Amino acid sequence: MLSIWALSPLPLYFKPTFFGMISPWESAWEFVHQIGMCWLFIGVAGVILRSIQLFFIRDLQTGLVWAVKILTDPLHDIKLYYKAPYRLWRGDIDDGAALNHSH
């Protein structure tokens, strides 16, 4: 999946219409926008295909739970880490392993 993501700009660069599927890009900004849309499509397709795979190798519930977890992770991460930049700026260290590490 990462190889597909990393190599996806190449066909877009060499075939600006992406094999007739989109309007050709005319500026650097349009190229970057089309890469972003391509990456969004790859991400959505990856979640859908992985959910279908889990449905066949496990069960429907596993596929649906995995998809919901992937889609809600960014919201959970915001809840957990929204104060992190401020705490780093203040110099707070909350890592117990770092505090208890002695030489």
CORFENSUL-V803958 format. One record per backbone hydrogen bond with DSSP energy under -0.5 kcal/mol. NH is the residue of the N-H (numbers start at 1). CO is the residue of the C=O. Records with the same first field share a line. If there is no record, write none. Layout:
# CORFENSUL-V803958
NH: CO ; CO
This chain:
# CORFENSUL-V803958
5: 1
6: 2
7: 3
8: 4
10: 7
11: 7
12: 8
13: 9
14: 10
15: 11
18: 15
21: 17 ; 18
22: 17
31: 27
32: 28
33: 29
34: 30
35: 31
36: 32
37: 33
38: 34
39: 35
40: 36
41: 37
42: 38
43: 39
44: 40
45: 41
46: 42
47: 43
48: 44
49: 45
50: 46
51: 47
52: 48
53: 49
54: 50
55: 51
56: 52
57: 53
58: 54
59: 54
63: 59
64: 60
65: 61
66: 62
67: 63
68: 64
69: 65
70: 66
71: 67
72: 68
73: 69
76: 72
77: 73
78: 74
79: 75
80: 76
81: 77
82: 78
84: 81
87: 83
88: 84
89: 85
90: 86
91: 87
92: 87
96: 94
99: 95
100: 96
101: 97
102: 100
